[in-house]
Amino acid sequence: MGTHAEKAEDLEYHDHTVTEVTGNAKDGWEIKNEEGWSLWIGKASIEPKPGMTMRYWGRGIGFTVRGIDIDGVEIWYHTPEEEERLHKAQVGRMNRTKKEDFSRDKKKLDRAYNQLPDAFKRRIDRFRKGNKDFRWKFEPYELFCCKEAVKITKYLKSAAEVRSFLKMSAKLQQSLVPNLAYRDHSGNTFGTACQLALLYVTDPDLVVRAHGAMVALAGCDEYGCTHEEEGVS
């Protein structure tokens, strides 16, 4: 989207070597560089191959890739200003969808909240108090983790049992705690559910004080993760 002149003056780039390519011209390619990082690209006017030079525009690891050239052939490019506008538009669309989903599911979420043990209710109450938008922004995610943690504690009654569970294979985990929504979990939701279960069987008050499920991504202030009481990392 940016002009050739803007791109030529944009020095926020990093050059890497393509080391591995999987995929095809129809579906797109996953490209790995010499540092082990992967990136997916869709249709392009050049077929990426190992040994080619890939230039990334952006601030580096952990930030948005806003441009890619492969052996000097442009795949896409956005100026920082364009990327910011695109990001704001995407966030706006995501927030509208979240609000619509919350409005549709509010009664179901309220029922799930009311069925939680007291410590988990107080945990969610803390986030609601800390951020007036917590309910539509984050509560479905947090509530899912809490519900799954409660399921774990129905089968595992001690900290030792939960720690042992975490070290088991997926097959053994599913046989020991069969009613978890394993297919709906990400690494973060499963890890959070297990951590909350561990805290609950140790001391229910720790559940109230522990950081929110998405704090690592959103940050404490945005999530409503207040520290009126000492948090648990």
N, C-alpha and C positions, 0 to 999 in steps of 0.2 A: 504493500500500500504506500509506503514511503517512496520518495523520489530517489533516483540514482544519486543525485547530489547529496541528499540527506544521508543516504546510506554510506557514501564515500567519506563523509565527515564524522560518522558514528564510530567511535573507537572502543565502544563497550562490547568487545567480542573476544572469543577464545577459540583457538584452533586446536583440533583434535584429529586423531587418525581413526578411520573406521577399521575395526578389528573383526566384526562379525555382523552378518546380515541374514535375517530370516524374513520370509514373506514373498510377495509377488506384486507385479504391476497392477493387478486388478484390486487386490485387497489392501495393499500398502505394505510397508516394511518396518520391522523393528531393527534399529541400528544400535550396535554397541561400540563404544570407543575404548581407547587403550586404558582408561581409568576404570572401566567396568560399568559406566553409566549407560543406560539405554534410553532411546527416544524413538517414538513411533512417528512415521510420516505417511501421508496418503499418496495420492497420485503425484508423480513428479516427472519432469522432462528428462531426467537422467536416472539410470538404474544404479543405486548405490552398491559398491563392491568393497571388500576389504582392501585396505591400502590407500583408499581415497582420503582426501582431506575434507573434514567437515568443520565449518566455521559456525559457531553459535553466537548470536547476539543476545545479551542479557547480563545480569549482575553476577551470575555464577550459580553454583550449586545451591539449591533451595529456592531459587527465584524463577520466574517465568522465562522460558525461552521465547524470545520475540522475533527471532529470525534465524534462518538456516540457509547456508550455501553448501553445496557438495561439489568439490573440485571447481569452484568458481561459478557454478550454476545455481541461481536463486531458487529455493523451494518456497520460502515465504519471508517477508520482512515487514516489521512494524516499527515505527519510531517509538520512543518512550511515551510520547504524548498519545499516539494512536493506541498503544497497548493499554494505557491508563483508561482511555475512553471505552475500549472494548471490555476491560475488566469491570468497570463500573456498570456497563450495560448488562453484563453477565450476572453480576451480583444482584442487580435490580430484578432480573428475570427469576433468579433463584429465590429471592425473598418473596416475590409475588406467589411463586409456587408453594413455598413453605407456609405462607399465610392461608392460602386456599386449602392446603392439605390439613392444616391445623383446625381450620373452621369445620371441615368435613369430619375430622376424626376426634373432635374435642370430647364428645360424650364417652367415646371408647377410652380415651386417655384418662378422663376423670375416673372412670370405673377402675382402670388399672391402678391409678394412684391410690384410690380408696382401699384397695386390696393389699397394699404394701404394709409390711411391719412398720411400727412407729419410727424407728431409726431412719428408714429410707424415706418416709414422708418428710421428716424434719430435714433430711438432706436436700430434697427437692425444694422445700419451703425456703431454705437458705438461698438457693440460686434464684428463685422467684423474687425474693426480697432484694437481692443484689442487682438484678437486671429486669426492668419492667417488660422487656421483650423476650425474656428467657423462654416463656411458654411456646411461642410459635417458632423461635429460632432453634432452640436446643432441647426442649423437653422430650420430644419423641425419642431422640437418641439416648438421652440420659435415662429415661424411663425404661427403655429396652434393656439397658445394662443392669438397672436395678432389679427388674423382673427376673432376668436370667441369674443374677446373683442369689436371689431368694430361692430359685429352683435348685441351685447347687447346694444350698444349706439344708435342703430337705433330705439330701442323701449324705452329705458330708458334715459331720458335727464337730470337728476339731480342726485347729490350724494345721496339725500334722497331716490330716487326711486331705485337706485342700492342697497343701504343698506337694504331697505325693501325686495327687490328681494332675497337677500342672506338669509333672515330669513324664506322664504316661503317653503312650501313642494315642492317636486320634481314635483308633478302634477301641482301645481299652476305656478311654474317656467316655465314649458313647455308650458302652455297655454298663458303666458305673453310674452315669447320670444321663439316662436315656431321653428325658423330656426336654433337654435344651434345644433351642432352635439353631442347631449347628450350621445349617446351610445359610442362615441369614446373618451370620457373624462375620465381621472383619477381624483382623488381628487385634485392633484396638478395642472393639466392643467385647471380644472374648477375654482379653487380658484384664479389662476393667471389671467385668463381671466376676472373674476369679479373684481379683484383688479385693473387691467389695465383700465377696463371700468370706475371704480370709479375715478381713477386718471384723465382720459381723460375728463370726464364731469366736473371735478373740475378745472384742469389746464393742458392742453395738454403737457406743458413742463415737467410735473412730469412723464409722460410716458417715456420720453427720459432718465430720470435720475434714474428710478427705477431699482432695481436689476433684473438680468436675471431669467427666469423661472426655471432653473435647478441649480441655484447657491447653494442652500442648499445641493445639492448632489455633484456637481462638484467643488465648490469653485469659488470665484471671478476670481482669476488669470487664472485658467483653462478655464473658460467660456468666458473670454474677457470682463468681467464686470468691466471696468475701473472706477476710481473715480475722473476723471478730474473735474467733477461737483459733488456737494454733492449728495450722493445716498439717496434713500428713502427706509427705512426698511419695 
